[in-house]
Amino acid sequence: MTATLIDGRAVAERLRERVAARTAELARHGVIPGLAVVLVGEDPASQVYVGSKTKQAAAAGLKHFDHRLPASTGTSELIALVEQLNGRADVHGILVQLPLPAGVDSAAVLAAIDPAKDVDGFHAVNAGRLALGQDATVPCTPLGCLILIREVTRDLAGKRAVVVGRSNIVGKPMAQLLLQNDCTVTIAHSRTRDLPQLCREAEILVAAIGRPKAIAGDWIRPGAIVIDVGINRTVGADGKSKLVGDVDFDAALSHAGAITPVPGGVGPMTIACLLMNTVNAAIRSRAGTLGPLIGVSQ
Ligand SMILES: Nc1nc2c(c(=O)[nH]1)N[C@@H](CN(C=O)c1ccc(C(=O)N[C@@H](CCC(=O)O)C(=O)O)cc1)CN2
């Protein structure tokens, strides 16, 4: 068996087209969704991600407001900026790029974001609403993973899903989304016993551990849907820098039914979902007057 590749770049492009179309409709009502992007320090990967976010926001017709601050910026200064952005009518979404420099209290900064403008879905109010099955802004990476899974099958009810990784921004919300879709969900982590055997039970396997090729090919149940969230920079045999996922992709190809590549899988979906969340925040800000939210099911 050779797995079908799930093309995250193509799915993200289609989602961005839907975002752009909805943004154009909002513009006819005088609303331009606005995204404030806060980048602290000089982390090279963060600079690339933030650059892609602002470029893609502009291409979809959103406004973006860039705040690039030195690594020496303190927690209280950042909170003051967030509070100022909370008060602006032209800012519908606030994104604080992570990781923040050591010494900044990230939790305090994220907690300062108005939950209605929390387009990353990291605020406790949104995490709580998601857990309760209420209308919530869902973190971009797990939302992107769900959309990719639904590209393969809409028949999720009763499926055995294993999420490897228990972070607040990927593992836990991913598990909530799968649960909402009637999967039987297990979250595995570094203390899980017999991880290979647990993974072999998974009809849907989401790997979000941040360790290159940690999931071996023979851990994968034949025909499983494998979603690889890992983006690990390694050095290839040729001495060049190479991105690899948390799954041993080459080995997994002969076991999985469908699999996301790295790069070109989950990563592009993260940014497309951020744009979707921002447009949805703009729609919600006008309490029912601007029509439906962009959904995952179209
Ligand atoms: N505030 C946030 N910070 C971070 C988030 C987030 O969702 N919100 N997620 C990650 C980084 N991230 C977005 O910010 C992100 C990571 C990767 C990609 C992506 O498109 N990756 C490409 C490869 C790009 C490369 O060459 O490095 C791919 O997988 O194809 C997009 C966004 C941490 N911080």
The ligand as a MOL file (V3000), in Angstrom:
LIG
                    3D

  0  0  0     0  0            999 V3000
M  V30 BEGIN CTAB
M  V30 COUNTS 34 36 0 0 0
M  V30 BEGIN ATOM
M  V30 1 N 0.8820 32.8440 17.9620 0
M  V30 2 C 1.2640 31.7010 17.3820 0
M  V30 3 N 2.5400 31.3200 17.4450 0
M  V30 4 C 2.8990 30.1410 16.8670 0
M  V30 5 C 1.9520 29.3520 16.1680 0
M  V30 6 C 0.6150 29.7860 16.1370 0
M  V30 7 O -0.3020 29.1120 15.5800 0
M  V30 8 N 0.3050 30.9710 16.7480 0
M  V30 9 N 2.3530 28.2070 15.4840 0
M  V30 10 C 3.7610 27.9510 15.2820 0
M  V30 11 C 4.3950 28.5650 14.0850 0
M  V30 12 N 3.5420 28.8610 12.9340 0
M  V30 13 C 2.6980 29.9000 13.0240 0
M  V30 14 O 2.8790 30.8290 13.7410 0
M  V30 15 C 3.7260 28.2130 11.6760 0
M  V30 16 C 4.6100 27.1670 11.5270 0
M  V30 17 C 4.8470 26.6060 10.2580 0
M  V30 18 C 4.1930 27.0980 9.1520 0
M  V30 19 C 4.4690 26.5890 7.7820 0
M  V30 20 O 3.8210 26.9720 6.8290 0
M  V30 21 N 5.4580 25.7220 7.6200 0
M  V30 22 C 5.8860 25.2750 6.3130 0
M  V30 23 C 7.3950 25.2100 6.3040 0
M  V30 24 C 7.9980 26.5710 6.5090 0
M  V30 25 C 9.5090 26.5240 6.6980 0
M  V30 26 O 10.2050 26.3460 5.7240 0
M  V30 27 O 9.9570 26.7070 7.8610 0
M  V30 28 C 5.2940 23.8990 6.0300 0
M  V30 29 O 5.0760 23.1330 6.9930 0
M  V30 30 O 5.0740 23.6170 4.8630 0
M  V30 31 C 3.2990 28.1190 9.3080 0
M  V30 32 C 3.0690 28.6740 10.5490 0
M  V30 33 C 4.5690 28.4310 16.4820 0
M  V30 34 N 4.1860 29.7420 16.9070 0
M  V30 END ATOM
M  V30 BEGIN BOND
M  V30 1 1 1 2
M  V30 2 2 2 3
M  V30 3 1 2 8
M  V30 4 1 3 4
M  V30 5 2 4 5
M  V30 6 1 4 34
M  V30 7 1 5 6
M  V30 8 1 5 9
M  V30 9 2 6 7
M  V30 10 1 6 8
M  V30 11 1 9 10
M  V30 12 1 10 11
M  V30 13 1 10 33
M  V30 14 1 11 12
M  V30 15 1 12 13
M  V30 16 1 12 15
M  V30 17 2 13 14
M  V30 18 1 15 16
M  V30 19 2 15 32
M  V30 20 2 16 17
M  V30 21 1 17 18
M  V30 22 1 18 19
M  V30 23 2 18 31
M  V30 24 2 19 20
M  V30 25 1 19 21
M  V30 26 1 21 22
M  V30 27 1 22 23
M  V30 28 1 22 28
M  V30 29 1 23 24
M  V30 30 1 24 25
M  V30 31 2 25 26
M  V30 32 1 25 27
M  V30 33 2 28 29
M  V30 34 1 28 30
M  V30 35 1 31 32
M  V30 36 1 33 34
M  V30 END BOND
M  V30 END CTAB
M  END
